[in-house]
């Protein structure tokens, strides 16, 4: 019987949020950031190697994307008390 075989790994990390800019949330600003990569895996890797690689790569992408996500939040948070 044939078994499914993993031939490619996709790794993705994303972040985003929403900040109320005006009092009572009349104006809000949303954002989202995402980064993904696809890897061809060696045919001789077992599932444990695949899992470890995928977890490591996700953490790496998270470390890359978190500063971008934080900057987006900081920009909007600074505007939260904006007035007409």
Backbone as JSON, one array per atom type, in Angstrom:
{
  "sequence": "XXXXXXXXXXXXXXXXXXXXXXXXXXXXXXXXXXXXXXXXXXXXXXXXXXXXXXXXXXXXXXXXXXXXXXXXXXXXXXXXXXXX",
  "N": [[0.84, -1.18, 0.0], [0.57, 2.2, -0.84], [1.98, 5.06, 0.72], [1.4, 8.41, 1.86], [3.81, 10.91, 1.08], [5.92, 13.37, 2.26], [7.02, 15.94, 0.27], [7.69, 18.52, 0.16], [8.14, 21.39, 2.21], [6.28, 23.93, 3.68], [6.66, 26.99, 5.27], [5.41, 29.42, 7.42], [4.95, 32.63, 8.87], [3.06, 35.04, 10.63], [1.61, 38.19, 11.54], [-0.37, 40.73, 13.13], [-2.9, 43.23, 13.77], [-5.16, 45.48, 15.49], [-5.85, 48.82, 16.18], [-7.58, 51.23, 18.02], [-7.93, 54.43, 16.94], [-9.27, 56.87, 17.33], [-11.25, 58.29, 19.97], [-13.5, 56.11, 21.6], [-13.28, 54.25, 19.61], [-14.05, 55.03, 17.03], [-12.56, 55.45, 14.76], [-10.41, 53.16, 13.35], [-7.33, 51.37, 12.9], [-6.06, 48.88, 10.97], [-3.72, 46.21, 10.5], [-1.58, 43.9, 8.83], [1.0, 41.57, 8.58], [3.07, 39.33, 6.8], [5.11, 36.49, 6.15], [6.52, 34.03, 4.16], [8.06, 30.92, 3.26], [9.2, 28.37, 1.07], [10.42, 25.1, 1.03], [12.33, 22.57, -0.5], [12.64, 19.33, 0.53], [15.19, 16.98, 1.55], [15.12, 13.7, 0.18], [15.77, 11.61, 1.88], [15.11, 12.32, 4.47], [13.55, 11.75, 7.62], [10.33, 11.8, 9.34], [10.69, 13.03, 11.83], [12.95, 14.65, 11.41], [11.93, 16.38, 9.5], [9.87, 17.65, 10.98], [11.38, 18.94, 13.0], [12.97, 20.7, 11.47], [10.97, 22.29, 10.31], [9.81, 23.52, 12.56], [12.05, 24.95, 13.52], [12.51, 26.7, 11.34], [10.12, 28.14, 11.32], [10.35, 29.54, 13.73], [12.57, 31.1, 13.1], [11.49, 32.74, 11.03], [9.55, 34.02, 12.52], [11.14, 35.54, 14.25], [12.16, 37.32, 12.39], [9.87, 38.66, 11.51], [8.57, 39.76, 13.72], [9.76, 42.3, 14.62], [8.89, 43.99, 12.52], [6.11, 43.79, 12.72], [5.8, 44.86, 15.3], [6.67, 47.5, 14.86], [4.66, 48.41, 13.15], [2.49, 48.32, 14.93], [3.41, 50.15, 16.9], [3.48, 52.57, 15.46], [0.76, 53.01, 14.95], [-0.27, 53.02, 17.54], [0.84, 55.31, 18.57], [-0.73, 57.16, 17.32], [-3.17, 57.01, 18.53], [-4.56, 58.92, 20.06], [-5.25, 60.85, 18.29], [-6.63, 63.87, 17.02], [-9.31, 65.7, 15.4]],
  "CA": [[0.0, 0.0, 0.0], [1.31, 3.45, -0.91], [1.81, 5.99, 1.83], [1.71, 9.79, 1.5], [5.19, 11.28, 1.34], [6.15, 14.82, 2.26], [8.04, 16.29, -0.71], [7.97, 19.94, 0.29], [7.72, 21.99, 3.47], [5.95, 25.35, 3.65], [6.78, 27.6, 6.59], [4.83, 30.75, 7.38], [4.74, 33.36, 10.12], [2.3, 36.25, 10.35], [1.18, 38.97, 12.69], [-1.28, 41.81, 12.76], [-3.71, 43.69, 14.88], [-6.1, 46.58, 15.3], [-5.74, 49.84, 17.23], [-8.56, 52.31, 17.92], [-7.19, 55.69, 16.86], [-10.08, 57.93, 17.93], [-12.02, 57.95, 21.16], [-14.61, 55.17, 21.43], [-13.04, 53.35, 18.49], [-14.74, 55.46, 15.81], [-11.61, 55.22, 13.68], [-9.45, 52.12, 13.71], [-6.32, 51.08, 11.9], [-5.72, 47.46, 10.97], [-2.55, 45.85, 9.71], [-1.19, 42.5, 8.81], [2.29, 41.3, 7.94], [3.22, 37.9, 6.62], [6.3, 36.06, 5.44], [6.5, 32.58, 4.0], [9.11, 30.32, 2.44], [8.96, 26.97, 0.72], [11.67, 24.35, 0.95], [12.32, 21.18, -0.97], [13.37, 18.58, 1.55], [15.91, 15.8, 1.06], [14.3, 12.5, 0.15], [16.11, 10.66, 2.93], [14.72, 12.8, 5.78], [12.39, 11.12, 8.23], [9.34, 12.77, 9.81], [11.25, 13.8, 12.95], [13.82, 15.68, 10.84], [11.04, 17.35, 8.86], [9.22, 18.42, 12.04], [12.37, 19.81, 13.65], [13.31, 21.74, 10.51], [9.82, 23.18, 10.16], [9.71, 24.32, 13.79], [13.18, 25.88, 13.53], [12.3, 27.72, 10.32], [9.03, 29.01, 11.76], [10.91, 30.43, 14.74], [13.41, 32.06, 12.39], [10.61, 33.72, 10.39], [8.92, 34.81, 13.59], [12.14, 36.52, 14.7], [12.27, 38.34, 11.35], [8.63, 39.41, 11.31], [8.11, 40.45, 14.94], [10.07, 43.74, 14.64], [8.04, 44.67, 11.55], [4.79, 43.83, 13.33], [5.87, 45.8, 16.42], [6.76, 48.85, 14.3], [3.31, 48.75, 12.68], [1.7, 48.6, 16.12], [3.9, 51.39, 17.54], [3.05, 53.71, 14.64], [-0.67, 53.22, 15.16], [-0.51, 53.32, 18.94], [1.21, 56.72, 18.74], [-1.8, 57.96, 16.74], [-4.44, 56.65, 19.15], [-5.25, 60.1, 20.59], [-5.35, 61.82, 17.21], [-7.83, 64.72, 17.05], [-9.65, 66.39, 14.14]],
  "C": [[0.89, 1.24, 0.0], [0.99, 4.33, 0.28], [2.09, 7.41, 1.33], [3.15, 10.1, 1.89], [5.32, 12.79, 1.27], [7.28, 15.12, 1.28], [8.41, 17.76, -0.64], [7.45, 20.43, 1.63], [7.4, 23.46, 3.2], [6.0, 25.86, 5.07], [6.25, 29.02, 6.48], [4.75, 31.33, 8.78], [3.98, 34.63, 9.77], [1.94, 36.93, 11.65], [0.24, 40.05, 12.21], [-2.09, 42.23, 13.96], [-4.58, 44.87, 14.49], [-5.95, 47.53, 16.48], [-6.82, 50.89, 16.99], [-7.8, 53.63, 17.98], [-7.97, 56.83, 17.51], [-10.84, 57.39, 19.13], [-13.22, 57.08, 20.79], [-14.48, 54.3, 20.18], [-13.73, 53.73, 17.2], [-13.85, 55.29, 14.58], [-10.62, 54.17, 14.16], [-8.45, 51.95, 12.57], [-5.92, 49.62, 12.04], [-4.44, 47.25, 10.17], [-2.33, 44.36, 9.78], [0.13, 42.38, 8.08], [2.47, 39.79, 7.87], [4.51, 37.62, 5.86], [6.23, 34.54, 5.33], [7.65, 32.15, 3.1], [8.74, 28.88, 2.18], [10.32, 26.3, 0.53], [11.42, 22.99, 0.34], [13.17, 20.41, 0.03], [14.1, 17.38, 0.94], [15.03, 14.55, 1.15], [14.58, 11.56, 1.31], [15.76, 11.15, 4.34], [13.53, 12.02, 6.3], [11.47, 12.21, 8.81], [9.87, 13.62, 10.97], [12.15, 14.93, 12.44], [12.98, 16.78, 10.18], [10.39, 18.25, 9.92], [10.18, 19.4, 12.69], [12.75, 20.98, 12.74], [12.19, 22.76, 10.4], [9.66, 24.08, 11.39], [10.83, 25.35, 13.86], [12.98, 27.02, 12.54], [11.17, 28.67, 10.69], [9.53, 30.01, 12.8], [11.79, 31.5, 14.09], [12.56, 33.14, 11.72], [9.93, 34.61, 11.42], [9.87, 35.89, 14.08], [12.32, 37.63, 13.67], [11.04, 39.23, 11.29], [8.19, 40.19, 12.55], [8.52, 41.92, 14.99], [9.22, 44.56, 13.66], [6.63, 44.84, 12.13], [4.76, 44.84, 14.47], [5.92, 47.24, 15.93], [5.4, 49.31, 13.78], [2.41, 49.1, 13.86], [2.1, 49.95, 16.73], [3.43, 52.63, 16.78], [1.57, 54.03, 14.9], [-0.98, 53.6, 16.61], [-0.17, 54.78, 19.23], [0.1, 57.65, 18.22], [-3.12, 57.8, 17.48], [-5.23, 57.84, 19.69], [-5.36, 61.22, 19.57], [-6.67, 62.58, 17.29], [-8.05, 65.36, 15.7], [-9.03, 67.76, 14.1]]
}
